[in-house]
Amino acid sequence: MSQENPPYRIIYPEGYLEGPEIAQKEGQLDGVFVRFEEDGRRYRLFFMDYHQVAEDFVRHVALFKLEWLVEPGLIVVTKITPEIIVEAIEALYEQNYFDHFIPLANDKRRKGKLRDTAQFDLIFPHGYVSPDSQENFDYKGLVRGVRLELEDGRNYQLQFEDFFSFTRRFADGARFGEAYFGDPSFILLTRVTPELGRKAVTWLLEHDYFERFKPIE
């Protein structure tokens, strides 16, 4: 049930509400902003339906040779409609989703320039990787609680999931009426392995991805 007076305002791309069926047909809607009225904080969301995520993931692997798909503020939905957008944002607000991001006005990324790759440690949950070798691990399609520690002291919590695990989990949720999925720490991989996790994180560091997130304590 929607809040009568939420503490934020949803700002849609120009013309969206006059023709929402266009975005639904395209399977994606970029440039949805959530603005908090009290202090002016703004956050940008990117909505994609389940089928478009699958299409983009295959394209990333086939054309760009990237075995991961990740986007800050990505919300996966069953359909892109104003009603589902409102429902998703309301639920994410209740889950403190926006507290994980740095507001747009404070985004300090260096535009148009890749960052030197920072040194980091990627620590998987206890028991997932053998202490003797990262070649020996207990394979799971979804791994929560992966800790990224950067050399400058910042830490981030990550969640890796393979494509087939995610599609199955999202479809199961949709059958029970869950019309959206959003997690700030989510990274979609072809296969969840320590090696591929490190490759994805290296690429994300080079592209300043983590500059958009608040470190964990």
C-alpha positions in Angstrom: 0.0 0.0 0.0 1.5 3.4 -1.0 2.4 6.0 1.5 0.1 9.0 1.4 3.0 11.5 2.0 6.4 9.9 1.4 9.4 12.0 2.3 10.6 11.9 -1.3 9.4 12.8 -4.8 9.8 10.6 -7.9 10.9 12.5 -10.9 10.3 10.6 -14.2 12.0 11.2 -17.5 10.3 13.9 -19.6 7.2 12.4 -21.4 7.3 9.1 -19.6 3.9 9.4 -17.8 2.3 10.6 -21.1 3.4 7.4 -22.8 4.5 4.7 -20.3 3.9 1.9 -22.8 7.0 2.9 -24.8 9.3 2.1 -21.9 7.4 -1.1 -21.2 7.9 -2.1 -24.9 11.6 -1.2 -24.8 12.1 -3.1 -21.5 14.0 -0.3 -19.7 13.7 3.2 -18.3 16.7 5.2 -17.3 16.8 8.5 -15.5 14.2 8.0 -12.8 15.3 10.3 -9.9 14.3 10.1 -6.3 14.6 13.4 -4.5 14.2 13.7 -0.7 12.4 16.9 0.1 14.0 17.6 3.5 17.6 18.0 2.3 17.4 17.8 -1.5 19.3 14.5 -1.8 18.9 12.9 -5.2 19.4 9.4 -6.4 19.2 8.0 -10.0 17.5 4.7 -10.7 17.6 2.5 -13.8 14.6 0.2 -14.3 14.9 -2.9 -16.5 12.5 -5.7 -17.0 13.6 -9.3 -16.5 13.8 -10.1 -20.2 15.9 -7.0 -21.0 18.3 -8.0 -18.2 18.7 -11.4 -19.8 19.2 -9.8 -23.3 21.8 -7.3 -22.0 23.7 -9.9 -20.1 24.0 -12.1 -23.2 25.2 -9.0 -25.1 27.8 -8.2 -22.5 29.3 -11.7 -22.7 29.1 -12.1 -26.5 30.0 -8.6 -27.7 32.0 -7.0 -25.0 33.6 -10.2 -23.4 32.4 -9.0 -20.0 31.2 -11.9 -17.8 29.3 -9.6 -15.4 26.4 -7.2 -15.4 26.2 -4.5 -12.8 24.7 -1.0 -12.7 24.3 1.3 -9.7 20.7 1.9 -8.9 19.5 -1.0 -11.1 16.0 -2.2 -10.3 14.8 -5.4 -12.1 11.0 -5.5 -12.5 8.4 -7.8 -14.1 7.0 -4.9 -16.1 7.9 -1.2 -16.3 4.8 0.5 -15.2 4.3 3.6 -13.1 2.5 1.5 -10.5 5.4 -1.0 -10.1 8.0 1.8 -10.1 6.1 3.5 -7.2 5.8 0.1 -5.4 9.5 -0.7 -5.8 10.7 2.7 -4.6 8.4 2.7 -1.6 9.7 -0.8 -0.6 13.3 0.1 -1.2 13.0 3.2 0.9 11.6 1.1 3.8 14.6 -1.2 3.4 17.0 1.8 3.7 18.2 1.1 0.1 19.2 4.7 -0.6 21.4 4.9 2.5 24.0 2.8 0.7 24.6 5.4 -2.1 26.3 8.7 -2.2 23.8 11.4 -3.3 24.4 12.7 -6.9 25.5 16.1 -5.8 28.4 14.5 -3.8 29.4 12.1 -6.6 33.2 12.8 -6.9 34.0 10.4 -9.8 36.5 11.6 -12.3 34.5 12.0 -15.5 35.9 10.5 -18.7 39.0 9.0 -17.1 39.7 5.6 -15.8 41.1 5.2 -12.3 44.4 3.4 -11.6 43.5 -0.1 -10.4 43.6 -0.1 -6.6 44.9 -2.9 -4.6 42.2 -4.9 -2.8 41.3 -8.0 -1.0 38.1 -10.0 -1.8 37.1 -12.0 1.2 34.4 -14.7 0.7 32.3 -16.1 3.5 33.9 -18.7 5.8 33.9 -22.1 4.2 33.2 -21.0 0.7 36.9 -20.9 -0.4 39.5 -23.4 0.8 42.3 -21.7 2.7 44.8 -23.7 0.7 43.7 -22.7 -2.8 41.1 -20.5 -4.4 40.7 -23.3 -7.0 39.0 -25.4 -4.3 35.6 -23.9 -3.4 32.1 -25.0 -2.6 30.2 -23.7 -5.6 27.0 -21.8 -5.0 24.9 -19.8 -7.5 24.3 -17.1 -4.9 27.0 -15.9 -2.5 26.1 -13.1 0.0 28.4 -11.4 2.4 31.5 -11.1 0.2 33.7 -8.4 1.7 35.8 -6.0 -0.5 38.6 -4.3 1.3 40.5 -1.5 -0.5 44.0 -0.4 0.2 42.8 3.0 1.4 40.8 1.4 4.2 37.3 1.5 2.6 35.2 -1.7 2.8 32.2 -2.7 0.8 29.8 -5.7 1.1 29.0 -7.5 -2.1 26.7 -10.1 -3.4 27.6 -12.3 -6.4 25.0 -14.4 -8.3 25.2 -16.4 -11.5 22.8 -15.7 -14.3 20.8 -19.0 -14.0 20.4 -18.7 -10.2 19.1 -15.1 -10.5 16.6 -15.8 -13.3 15.2 -18.8 -11.3 15.0 -16.8 -8.1 13.4 -13.8 -9.8 10.9 -16.0 -11.6 10.0 -17.8 -8.3 9.5 -14.4 -6.6 7.3 -13.1 -9.5 5.0 -16.1 -9.1 4.3 -15.0 -5.5 3.7 -11.4 -6.5 7.1 -9.9 -6.1 7.3 -7.4 -9.0 10.8 -6.0 -8.4 14.3 -6.7 -7.2 16.9 -4.2 -6.1 20.1 -4.7 -4.1 22.9 -2.1 -4.0 25.6 -4.8 -3.6 24.4 -7.1 -6.4 26.8 -8.2 -9.2 25.5 -10.7 -11.8 28.2 -13.1 -13.1 28.3 -16.0 -15.6 29.6 -18.2 -12.8 30.4 -17.3 -9.2 34.1 -18.1 -8.7 36.8 -16.2 -6.8 38.7 -15.6 -10.0 35.8 -14.1 -11.9 34.8 -12.1 -8.8 38.2 -10.5 -8.8 38.1 -9.8 -12.5 34.7 -8.1 -12.1 35.9 -6.0 -9.1 39.1 -5.0 -10.9 37.0 -3.7 -13.9 34.6 -1.9 -11.6 37.4 -0.2 -9.7 38.9 1.0 -13.0 35.6 2.5 -13.9 35.1 4.2 -10.5 32.1 2.1 -9.7 32.5 2.1 -5.9 32.9 5.9 -5.8 29.1 5.9 -5.9 28.6 3.9 -2.7 29.1 4.6 0.9 31.6 2.3 2.5 30.5 0.1 5.3 31.8 0.6 8.9 
